[in-house]
Amino acid sequence: MGNLCQGEQDPEKKKSKQWDKFLNKEKKKQDTEVKILLLGAGESGKSTIFKQMKILHATGYTEDARIRFKSIIYGNTLNAIRALIGAMDPLKINYESETNRAIANQLADIPEQEVILNANQLLTPERGQQIQQLWRDAGIKKAFSQSHRFQLSDSAGYYLDSIHRMIHPDYIPTIEDVLRSRVKTVGIVDADFVHNGYKFKMIDVGGQRSERRKWMHVFDDVTAIIFITSLSEYNQVLLEDETVNRMHESLELFEEICQCSYFTDTPLVIFFNKEDLFRSKLEEKIDLKQCFPEYKGKLEFDEAYKYIEEKFLEKNQNPQRVIFPHPTTATNTKNIENVFNDIKHILFMEAI
């Protein structure tokens, strides 16, 4: 016993043991891959979360990388104004002037394939000024205020407000421009990054119904699932089926994931995304009863959010599973960094 105690007091041996312990811990980190699967319905914000992880923990977006997003951003902007134009007649809304109607007709006549393939060439300074003029039209603004009645990207207003920057000859997309850009995720996209010595693999899969059959290919060896749902979608319908409320679809999908035998013991985090848009809708008094007729609470964030959170949590029938809910705004890098810091201990413990 005396020799053992003496050995513990030997500074060199103590230092050696500490170093060995450190090396073993680091090796375990290097040998462990934390595999995170992003799941959720279409338009929930999965791809934006994916981009944020690249900004926070990988290479981010260099100037050259951001320039490559120009055609996507131009296409999103053209699609935004064209969607508003397309909604005017069904909503029985008039333009302020015949001049604006003529501009709208010109924009509507551009073939969709041209927008997909040649957005860079289509969004000229002249056309950008026409879009600016149309965006100021009271009729277009009225259609925008009723965007829950048709399909319009959440970033439409942001891009249309920014058109003056985009048509500048030296325009280079900002990080926020990139984060708000939208391309439908087709198939499976993954990214690797290192955080606190751990290797992470984050996998993003398409959320539309047609893409979900591909999810099975990435179910093996998942460390944790981050399920993403949009808080603001409670008064919106699916792109694929306009008879289905988006939040109802998200609830049903979440229930399926909770019941999936692949994930019985897998930690599950829910990102209740688009908190900022949800708050705006509540301030505008857009009633939660459009989605939940039985809701009797106030149109205030805390009460409404708690109600939606409980609706999701009650879908979990496994009493052993702990679910970690977090409200998020995927376009806010600091918010996503804080949320990731909150949940990373869950991921690390599961990986070990």
C-alpha positions as CSV (number, residue, x, y, z in Angstrom):
1,M,0.0,0.0,0.0
2,G,2.9,2.4,0.9
3,N,4.5,1.8,-2.5
4,L,1.2,2.3,-4.3
5,C,0.7,5.7,-2.5
6,Q,4.3,6.6,-3.2
7,G,3.8,5.8,-6.8
8,E,0.8,8.1,-7.0
9,Q,2.9,10.9,-5.6
10,D,5.7,10.5,-8.1
11,P,5.2,13.6,-10.3
12,E,6.6,11.9,-13.5
13,K,4.4,8.9,-13.2
14,K,1.4,11.0,-12.4
15,K,2.1,13.2,-15.5
16,S,2.6,10.0,-17.6
17,K,-0.7,8.6,-16.5
18,Q,-2.5,11.8,-17.2
19,W,-1.0,12.0,-20.7
20,D,-2.0,8.4,-21.4
21,K,-5.6,9.1,-20.2
22,F,-5.7,12.2,-22.5
23,L,-4.4,10.2,-25.5
24,N,-6.9,7.4,-24.9
25,K,-9.7,9.9,-24.7
26,E,-8.6,11.7,-27.9
27,K,-8.3,8.3,-29.7
28,K,-11.8,7.4,-28.7
29,K,-13.1,10.7,-30.1
30,Q,-11.3,10.1,-33.4
31,D,-12.7,6.6,-33.6
32,T,-16.2,7.8,-32.9
33,E,-18.4,9.3,-35.6
34,V,-21.5,11.2,-34.5
35,K,-24.1,10.6,-37.2
36,I,-27.0,13.1,-37.2
37,L,-30.0,12.6,-39.4
38,L,-32.1,15.7,-40.3
39,L,-35.7,14.7,-40.9
40,G,-38.9,16.6,-41.5
41,A,-41.4,17.5,-44.1
42,G,-40.6,19.7,-47.1
43,E,-40.1,23.5,-46.5
44,S,-39.4,23.0,-42.8
45,G,-35.9,24.4,-43.0
46,K,-33.7,21.3,-42.9
47,S,-31.4,22.5,-45.6
48,T,-30.9,25.8,-43.9
49,I,-29.9,24.0,-40.7
50,F,-27.5,22.0,-42.8
51,K,-26.0,25.2,-44.2
52,Q,-25.6,26.6,-40.7
53,M,-23.6,23.6,-39.6
54,K,-21.3,24.2,-42.6
55,I,-20.9,27.8,-41.5
56,L,-20.3,27.0,-37.8
57,H,-18.2,23.9,-38.0
58,A,-16.9,23.3,-41.5
59,T,-15.4,25.5,-44.2
60,G,-18.4,27.9,-44.4
61,Y,-19.0,29.8,-47.7
62,T,-16.1,31.6,-49.3
63,E,-16.7,34.5,-51.7
64,D,-16.3,32.1,-54.7
65,A,-18.8,29.7,-53.1
66,R,-21.3,32.5,-52.5
67,I,-20.9,33.7,-56.1
68,R,-22.0,30.2,-57.2
69,F,-25.3,30.8,-55.4
70,K,-26.2,33.8,-57.6
71,S,-28.2,31.8,-60.2
72,I,-30.2,30.1,-57.4
73,I,-30.9,33.4,-55.7
74,Y,-31.9,35.1,-59.0
75,G,-34.2,32.1,-59.7
76,N,-35.7,32.3,-56.2
77,T,-36.4,36.0,-56.8
78,L,-38.0,35.5,-60.2
79,N,-40.1,32.6,-58.9
80,A,-41.2,34.8,-56.0
81,I,-42.6,37.6,-58.1
82,R,-44.1,35.1,-60.6
83,A,-45.9,33.3,-57.8
84,L,-47.4,36.6,-56.7
85,I,-48.4,37.5,-60.3
86,G,-50.0,34.0,-60.6
87,A,-52.1,34.6,-57.5
88,M,-53.5,37.9,-58.5
89,D,-56.4,36.7,-60.7
90,P,-57.4,33.7,-58.5
91,L,-57.5,36.1,-55.5
92,K,-59.5,38.7,-57.6
93,I,-56.9,41.4,-56.9
94,N,-56.3,44.2,-59.4
95,Y,-53.0,46.0,-60.3
96,E,-52.6,49.7,-59.5
97,S,-52.1,50.4,-63.2
98,E,-52.2,48.9,-66.7
99,T,-48.4,49.5,-66.9
100,N,-47.9,47.2,-63.9
101,R,-50.2,44.6,-65.4
102,A,-48.2,44.7,-68.7
103,I,-44.9,44.2,-66.7
104,A,-46.6,41.3,-64.8
105,N,-47.7,39.7,-68.1
106,Q,-44.1,39.9,-69.5
107,L,-42.7,38.2,-66.4
108,A,-45.4,35.6,-66.3
109,D,-44.7,34.7,-70.0
110,I,-41.1,33.7,-69.2
111,P,-41.0,29.9,-69.6
112,E,-40.3,28.1,-66.3
113,Q,-37.4,26.1,-67.9
114,E,-35.7,29.4,-68.8
115,V,-35.9,30.5,-65.1
116,I,-34.3,27.2,-64.0
117,L,-31.6,27.3,-66.6
118,N,-30.8,31.0,-67.3
119,A,-31.8,33.0,-64.2
120,N,-28.4,34.9,-64.4
121,Q,-29.2,36.2,-67.9
122,L,-32.9,36.9,-67.1
123,L,-32.4,39.1,-64.1
124,T,-31.0,42.1,-65.9
125,P,-30.9,45.6,-64.4
126,E,-33.8,46.6,-66.5
127,R,-35.9,43.6,-65.5
128,G,-34.8,44.1,-61.9
129,Q,-36.2,47.7,-62.0
130,Q,-39.5,46.3,-63.4
131,I,-39.7,43.8,-60.5
132,Q,-39.0,46.7,-58.1
133,Q,-41.9,48.7,-59.6
134,L,-44.2,45.7,-59.4
135,W,-43.2,44.9,-55.8
136,R,-44.4,48.4,-54.9
137,D,-47.8,47.8,-56.4
138,A,-50.6,47.8,-53.8
139,G,-52.2,44.8,-55.5
140,I,-49.1,42.7,-55.3
141,K,-48.6,43.7,-51.6
142,K,-52.2,42.6,-51.0
143,A,-51.5,39.2,-52.6
144,F,-48.4,38.9,-50.5
145,S,-50.4,39.4,-47.3
146,Q,-52.5,36.4,-48.4
147,S,-49.6,34.1,-49.2
148,H,-51.0,31.3,-47.0
149,R,-53.6,30.8,-49.8
150,F,-51.0,29.8,-52.4
151,Q,-47.4,28.5,-52.6
152,L,-44.8,31.2,-51.8
153,S,-41.3,30.8,-50.4
154,D,-40.7,32.2,-47.0
155,S,-37.8,34.2,-48.5
156,A,-39.9,35.9,-51.1
157,G,-40.2,39.2,-49.2
158,Y,-36.5,39.2,-48.3
159,Y,-35.3,38.8,-51.9
160,L,-37.8,41.2,-53.4
161,D,-36.8,43.8,-50.8
162,S,-33.2,43.2,-51.8
163,I,-33.6,43.4,-55.6
164,H,-31.7,46.7,-55.7
165,R,-28.6,45.0,-54.4
166,M,-28.9,42.0,-56.8
167,I,-29.0,44.0,-60.0
168,H,-25.8,45.9,-59.1
169,P,-22.9,44.8,-61.4
170,D,-20.7,43.9,-58.5
171,Y,-23.3,41.9,-56.6
172,I,-21.9,39.1,-54.5
173,P,-24.4,37.2,-52.3
174,T,-24.1,37.7,-48.6
175,I,-24.1,34.8,-46.1
176,E,-27.8,35.6,-45.4
177,D,-28.6,35.6,-49.1
178,V,-27.1,32.1,-49.3
179,L,-28.9,30.9,-46.1
180,R,-32.3,32.1,-47.5
181,S,-31.8,30.5,-50.9
182,R,-34.0,27.5,-51.7
183,V,-33.3,24.5,-53.8
184,K,-35.4,21.4,-53.4
185,T,-33.3,18.7,-51.8
186,V,-33.3,15.6,-54.0
187,G,-31.8,12.4,-52.7
188,I,-29.3,12.4,-49.8
189,V,-26.8,15.1,-49.0
190,D,-24.2,14.8,-46.2
191,A,-21.4,16.8,-44.7
192,D,-18.5,16.0,-42.4
193,F,-17.1,18.3,-39.7
194,V,-15.2,18.1,-36.5
195,H,-16.3,19.7,-33.2
196,N,-14.6,19.3,-29.8
197,G,-12.5,16.6,-31.3
198,Y,-15.5,14.5,-32.4
199,K,-16.2,13.6,-36.0
200,F,-19.7,14.5,-37.1
201,K,-21.6,13.4,-40.2
202,M,-24.8,15.3,-40.8
203,I,-27.2,14.0,-43.4
204,D,-30.0,16.0,-45.0
205,V,-32.7,14.2,-47.0
206,G,-35.5,15.5,-49.2
207,G,-38.7,16.1,-47.2
208,Q,-41.3,16.0,-49.9
209,R,-43.4,12.8,-50.0
210,S,-41.8,11.6,-53.1
211,E,-38.3,11.7,-51.5
212,R,-39.2,9.9,-48.2
213,R,-38.8,6.4,-49.7
214,K,-35.1,7.1,-49.9
215,W,-34.8,7.7,-46.2
216,M,-34.3,4.0,-45.3
217,H,-30.9,4.1,-46.9
218,V,-29.5,6.3,-44.1
219,F,-31.2,4.7,-41.0
220,D,-28.3,2.5,-39.9
221,D,-26.0,3.6,-37.1
222,V,-27.7,6.9,-36.4
223,T,-26.5,8.6,-33.3
224,A,-29.4,11.1,-33.1
225,I,-32.3,12.5,-35.1
226,I,-33.0,16.2,-35.4
227,F,-36.6,16.4,-36.5
228,I,-37.4,19.9,-38.0
229,T,-40.9,21.3,-38.2
230,S,-42.0,24.8,-39.1
231,L,-44.0,26.6,-36.4
232,S,-45.2,29.1,-39.0
233,E,-46.8,26.5,-41.3
234,Y,-50.0,26.1,-39.2
235,N,-52.0,28.1,-41.8
236,Q,-50.3,26.7,-44.9
237,V,-50.9,23.7,-47.2
238,L,-48.6,21.2,-48.8
239,L,-47.0,21.8,-52.2
240,E,-47.8,18.2,-53.1
241,D,-51.4,18.2,-51.8
242,E,-53.2,21.5,-51.2
243,T,-55.9,19.8,-49.3
244,V,-53.5,18.9,-46.5
245,N,-52.4,21.3,-43.8
246,R,-48.6,21.4,-43.4
247,M,-48.5,21.1,-39.7
248,H,-50.9,18.2,-39.7
249,E,-48.5,16.5,-42.2
250,S,-45.5,17.2,-40.0
251,L,-47.3,15.8,-36.9
252,E,-48.2,12.6,-38.8
253,L,-44.6,12.3,-40.0
254,F,-43.2,12.8,-36.5
255,E,-45.5,10.1,-35.2
256,E,-44.2,7.7,-37.9
257,I,-40.6,8.4,-36.9
258,C,-41.4,7.9,-33.2
259,Q,-43.0,4.5,-34.0
260,C,-40.2,3.4,-36.4
261,S,-38.4,0.3,-35.0
262,Y,-35.0,1.7,-36.3
263,F,-35.1,4.5,-33.8
264,T,-36.4,2.9,-30.6
265,D,-33.3,3.9,-28.7
266,T,-32.2,6.9,-30.7
267,P,-32.2,10.3,-29.0
268,L,-34.7,12.6,-30.7
269,V,-34.4,16.4,-30.9
270,I,-37.1,18.6,-32.3
271,F,-36.3,22.0,-33.8
272,F,-39.5,24.0,-33.9
273,N,-38.2,26.2,-36.6
274,K,-39.2,29.6,-38.1
275,E,-39.9,31.0,-34.6
276,D,-39.5,34.6,-36.1
277,L,-42.3,34.0,-38.7
278,F,-44.5,32.3,-36.1
279,R,-44.2,35.3,-33.8
280,S,-45.1,37.6,-36.7
281,K,-48.2,35.6,-37.6
282,L,-49.4,35.6,-34.0
283,E,-48.9,39.4,-33.9
284,E,-51.0,39.7,-37.1
285,K,-53.7,37.7,-35.2
286,I,-53.6,34.7,-37.7
287,D,-55.6,32.2,-35.6
288,L,-54.0,28.9,-34.5
289,K,-57.6,27.5,-34.8
290,Q,-56.9,27.3,-38.6
291,C,-54.8,24.2,-37.7
292,F,-56.2,23.3,-34.3
293,P,-59.9,24.2,-34.0
294,E,-59.9,23.1,-30.3
295,Y,-57.3,25.7,-29.3
296,K,-58.6,28.0,-26.7
297,G,-55.5,29.9,-25.7
298,K,-54.2,33.4,-26.5
299,L,-52.4,34.3,-29.7
300,E,-49.2,34.9,-27.7
301,F,-46.0,33.1,-28.3
302,D,-45.4,31.2,-25.1
303,E,-48.9,29.8,-24.9
304,A,-49.2,29.0,-28.6
305,Y,-45.7,27.5,-28.8
306,K,-46.3,25.3,-25.7
307,Y,-49.6,24.0,-27.2
308,I,-47.9,23.0,-30.5
309,E,-44.9,21.5,-28.6
310,E,-47.3,19.3,-26.5
311,K,-49.1,18.2,-29.7
312,F,-45.8,16.8,-31.0
313,L,-44.6,15.3,-27.7
314,E,-47.9,13.3,-27.2
315,K,-47.1,11.5,-30.5
316,N,-44.3,9.7,-28.7
317,Q,-45.7,6.5,-27.1
318,N,-42.3,5.2,-25.8
319,P,-42.1,6.2,-22.1
320,Q,-38.3,5.4,-22.1
321,R,-37.6,8.0,-24.8
322,V,-36.7,11.5,-23.9
323,I,-37.4,14.1,-26.5
324,F,-35.5,17.5,-26.5
325,P,-37.6,20.4,-28.0
326,H,-36.0,23.7,-29.1
327,P,-37.6,26.7,-30.8
328,T,-35.3,27.9,-33.6
329,T,-34.8,30.4,-36.4
330,A,-32.7,28.5,-38.9
331,T,-31.6,31.7,-40.7
332,N,-30.1,33.1,-37.5
333,T,-26.6,31.7,-37.2
334,K,-26.2,32.8,-33.5
335,N,-29.5,31.1,-32.6
336,I,-28.5,27.8,-34.2
337,E,-25.0,28.0,-32.6
338,N,-26.7,28.4,-29.2
339,V,-29.1,25.6,-29.7
340,F,-26.4,23.2,-31.0
341,N,-24.3,24.0,-27.9
342,D,-27.4,23.1,-25.8
343,I,-27.8,19.7,-27.4
344,K,-24.2,18.7,-28.1
345,H,-23.8,17.0,-24.7
346,I,-26.7,14.7,-25.7
347,L,-24.8,13.8,-28.9
348,F,-21.5,13.3,-27.2
349,M,-22.9,11.1,-24.5
350,E,-24.7,8.9,-27.0
351,A,-21.6,8.6,-29.2
352,I,-19.5,7.5,-26.1
